Amino acid sequence: MSIIKFSNGKALDLSRPHIMGILNVTPDSFSDGGQNNQLDSAVKAALEMLKQGATIIDIGGESTRPGAPDVALAEELARVIPVIRAIRAVSDCVVSIDTSKAEVMRQAIAAGANIINDVRALQEPGALEVAAQLNVPVCLMHMQGQPRTMQHAPHYDDMLSEIKQFFISRIEDCTNAGIAQENIILDPGFGFGKTLDHNYQLLKHMDAFSELGCPILAGLSRKSMFGNLLNRQTDERLAASLAGALIAVQKGATIIRVHDVTETNDVIKVWLACEQGIINE
């Protein structure tokens, strides 16, 4: 049984899937940009997702959609730190900070965040060292390239093997830096340097990463892998996102990062009732 423990005494039992609710406090995220970049609306959205069944709130101040511009450190801090403090003032929920910047990690954890969620897998300057010092769970995502260019003809000779080898290398670097392996979560990075075919092959074979001994996070919500397959706009991808979430949990993912918490929670509850006989909670 995998359990993620936090310094405040809270823990996540990953014998069942958990929902990570997406809270982008940005003007330009691909699906919800501009919706929660005011403090009051951000806190309201976080509390609503918790009510709907999320157990983690993932706060991000820099869009990582394809082609997204970089955000200056001061701007990212101004976006996320007040939101973390405001949420922490009204809730003891698990808060994740979605960032690649070492200083944002440091200040976010000081403000009350519990998890570092890094699309660049702690490869930016100082990130690995800071994460080790902070001694909190970290999520390492695979991305080929950088957000501005990652969808410019991504190519792999053997995608699954290459991603697995990337994770093996990053786990080794993290443990050598002092991060306990039980504090490492892996995200294969749907849509980050992957073609449409890559994404579906990745979903089909997600269980291949379970042998690495770390919890798996899946972030498929509303992504272009559904829009391009089905010719659906961003706000028309709910059914596809739910199908993706269900397949992900069937393939071993224990954290599902989503925009649509209520609907995803319903899907997971039906799956749990069938697979584990969990009826009443």
N, C-alpha and C positions, 0 to 999 in steps of 0.2 A: 504494500500500500504506500503510495507516494503522498507525503504531506509537506506542504510548503509552510514554514514557520516564519513569523515576523517578530521584530524586536519588541513590539507592544503587546506580545502575548497572543495575538490572533494567529490563526492557522487556516489553511485551505486543505481540506481532505480531497485529494484528487482520485479517490476511488469512484467518483462520479464526475461528469462534466460540469464545468463552471462557465458562466457567461461573463465576458468582459464587455462592458458597454462603452462605446466610442464617444468621447467628448472632445471634439475638435474646437479649440478656441482660436480659430483662424478665419481669415476672410476668403480663403481660396481652396479649401479642401474639396475634393472632387464631388462629394455627395452632399455634405452639409455645411459647406463653407459659408460663414457669415451668420449662421443661425444661433451660435452660442458664444459670440465674441464679446458679449456684455456680461458683467459679473453676475447680475441677478438671474439672467436667463441661463447661464452656465450652471449655477447651483441648482436651479429649478430642474433643469434637464437631468442632472446627476441624481437628484433625489427621486425623480420619476423613474429613471432606469432601475434604481435600487428597489423601488416599490414593485416594478414589473418582473423582477427576478434576477437582475445582475448581481454578482458578488464582487466584481472588480470594476472600477471606473478608470478608464485609460484616457489621460489628459494629454493632448498634443497641441503645441503652439507653432509647428512648422509643417506645412503640407508636404507630403512625399509622393503626391500624384506624379505621373509622368510629365516631365517638362517643368515641374515646379521650381520657382526661384529659391535661392538660399535666403534664410532669415537671419538677421544680425542677432548676436547674443543678447544685447540689451532688449531688443524687441521681443524675443522669445521669452525671456524672463518676465517681462512686463505682462505678457499674455497669460502665462501659466501659474506663476507663484501666487498672485492674489486669489486665483480660483482654487488652488490646493488649500490655501489657508481658510478660505470661506467654507469649503466642503468639510474640512477637518473640524471647523467650529460647530458644525451641526450633525456630523456623522462620524462613526468610527469604522466606516467601511474600508475595504482595501482599495488603495489608490495607486495607480500605475502612472509613471511619467514617460511619455513617448518622446524621446529625444536622443540625439547622438552627441550632444555637447557636454563635456565633462562638468563645466560650471553649472549648467542647468541641472544636471544630475545632483550635484552637491547641494544646491539651494532647494531643489524640489524635495529631496529627502529630509532636509532640515525643516522644511515647511510642513512635513507630515506625510509625504508620499511613501509607499512601501515597496514598490517594485520599479526597476528600471527596464523599460521596453525600448530596445535600440535596433532600428532597421539596419544599422551599419555594424551591428554585432561587436560593439566596443572597439572598433578599429580607428576611430578618430583620435587625434592627439589628447593624451591624458585620460581618456575614457576608461580604459582597462584599470589603470592605477586607482582612479577615483572610485570606481565600482567596488574594487577590492577593499579599499579603505572603509567604504560605507557599510559593507557586510550585509547587503540586502539581496533578495532574489533578482536575477537578471534574465531577460529574454533576449536571445541572440537570433536575429533573423538573417536568412540568406538573401542576398541581392547581387545579381550580376551587374556591375556598373554602378552608376549613380542616378538619382531620380531624373535629372535633366536628360540623360541619354540612355537609360536602361532599356527602353523599348525600341531602340534603333537596331533592329536585326539581331536579337540575342541568339547565341549559338552554344550548343554543348555537344561534345562527342558522346558522352554518356551522362545524361543529366542527373539521374538518381545517384550514381556513384560519385559524381563531382560534388553534389550538395552534401552527401554523407561525409565525404572526405573533408569538406570545408568545416562541417560541424565537429568532426573529430579533432581537427587542428585547433579550432577555437576553444573547444572544451579543454584541450591540453594547455593552451595559452592562459585560459582563465584559472585553471587549477594551479598552474605554476605561479600565477600572480597572487594566489591566496583566496580565490573564490571557491567555496566548497561546491562539489558537483551537485549536491542536493539542492543548491540554490540556482541551478541553471535550467532554463526553459528554452526549448528550440521552436523556431517558427520557420517553415520551409519557404515562406515568402511568395505566396501566390501573387502574380502580377508584377513582381519586381525582377525585371530582366528575364521574362518568360513569354514565349509565344502562346497562342491559344492552345495549341496541341500540348505544349509543355505543361500548362496549368492542369489540363485534364489527366495527363499521365501522372502528374504529381499527386493529384487527388486520389487517383486509382491506387497508387502505391504508397500512400502516406504511412501505412503501417511498417514500412521498411525502416523508418527512423526510430521506432520504439526500441529497437535493440541497442540503441546508444545509451539507454538508461536514464533519460531525462523526460519530463513532461513535454507534450507537444501542444503548441498553440496553432490554431488555424484561423486565418483572417481572410475570408472570402466575401464578406458582406458587400453586396451591390456592385461587385467589381466588373470590369469590362469583359472578363472571361464569360460572363453570363450575357452581357449586352451584345457582344460580338457573335456569340453562338445563336442567340434568339432574336436579334434585332430589337432589343428593348432598351429604352432610355433608363437613366439611373433610377428614377422613381417608379419604374415598372419591373424591377428585378427581385421583388420580395419572394415570389414562389421559387425562383431559381436559387436565391440565397439560402432559403430554408432547406432545399434539396441538398445543396452543398454542405450545409451545417450538419445535416443528418448523416451524410456519407462520411464526413470528417470524424464524427464521434464513433461511427461504426468502425472506422479505420484506426481508432486509438487516440484521437485528439481529446484532451481533457480541459482545454480552455478554448472557447469559441468567441472570437472578437467580432462584435456585430453592432449595427445601427438599430435593428428592429428587435428589441429585447423581448417584448411580450410574446411575439410569434415564435421566436427561437426557443423561449422557455417552454412554450406549449409542445413544440416538437421534441425537445429533450425529455419532457415529462412522459410523453407517450412512449418514447423509446425506452426510458427507464422502467416504466410499468410492464413493458413487454419483456425486456431483457433481465431485469433484476427484481421484478415484483415490487418496486417501490411505488405504492399507491398514495399513501397519506404522508404529508410532510408538515 
